[in-house]
Amino acid sequence: MPESAVAQDETARVAESLVAHGAPLAGVRAQAHWGVEETIVRALALSRADAIVFRVLPVVLARHASSIEWSRLRSAAEARGVARELGLLVDLVAEATGRHALSEQVADLVPVAAAPEPWFAVRNRFHAELLALESPPAARRWGFLLNVTCESVRAMVEKHGAALRTA
């Protein structure tokens, strides 16, 4: 199978798994190819190039926060090279929902001290300036610049009924 077909197949399978775990993706059938931890890790790998995948990840994390096997999730993220991305996702959801204790689940992951890099490719000078001004603290802590506000994450989580459940 050509490499682009493999990538498309992976993207489709991740989208199906995200929907199966509660992501609001219209026109995608729900089929859990993996458990929630592996789905989140695979989606994080795709989310740097796909804003829609990034937008629904907080909903999935919020829906499953109390049932996630956190050690499995952290290990899988480190193995796939998306530990910083996981840290950002968890901290962003914690900050947006007011459930700050959630950040303790990624406290053993190490944020980067280097200058932050854009999460998505910078399209123009205006976009670069917006990133510099609007990136939430959670993004900066993990070495990223991201034009997503905590308010937009909170609204997405609330809209799709994924309020964080207590353990």
RACORLIN-V38774 format. One record per residue. N is the residue number from 1. PSI is psi in whole degrees, 0 to 359 (NA if undefined). Layout:
((N PSI) (N PSI))
This chain:
((1 132) (2 152) (3 319) (4 326) (5 323) (6 316) (7 319) (8 319) (9 317) (10 315) (11 316) (12 317) (13 321) (14 315) (15 316) (16 318) (17 321) (18 315) (19 318) (20 332) (21 13) (22 6) (23 138) (24 80) (25 110) (26 141) (27 10) (28 128) (29 151) (30 120) (31 116) (32 100) (33 335) (34 168) (35 172) (36 322) (37 310) (38 324) (39 315) (40 315) (41 314) (42 321) (43 322) (44 320) (45 325) (46 336) (47 340) (48 338) (49 354) (50 103) (51 329) (52 318) (53 316) (54 321) (55 327) (56 345) (57 319) (58 327) (59 314) (60 314) (61 315) (62 319) (63 326) (64 9) (65 322) (66 348) (67 357) (68 139) (69 95) (70 321) (71 321) (72 317) (73 313) (74 316) (75 316) (76 321) (77 318) (78 318) (79 325) (80 358) (81 28) (82 32) (83 318) (84 320) (85 319) (86 315) (87 315) (88 311) (89 310) (90 314) (91 322) (92 316) (93 318) (94 315) (95 317) (96 328) (97 353) (98 8) (99 70) (100 335) (101 338) (102 327) (103 336) (104 335) (105 340) (106 14) (107 333) (108 353) (109 148) (110 116) (111 161) (112 138) (113 351) (114 172) (115 137) (116 146) (117 150) (118 139) (119 311) (120 160) (121 138) (122 126) (123 327) (124 180) (125 320) (126 316) (127 317) (128 318) (129 319) (130 317) (131 316) (132 327) (133 325) (134 355) (135 129) (136 156) (137 324) (138 320) (139 314) (140 322) (141 326) (142 9) (143 30) (144 155) (145 132) (146 129) (147 63) (148 125) (149 158) (150 327) (151 320) (152 325) (153 314) (154 315) (155 319) (156 315) (157 314) (158 318) (159 324) (160 20) (161 34) (162 36) (163 137) (164 127) (165 149) (166 151) (167 NA))
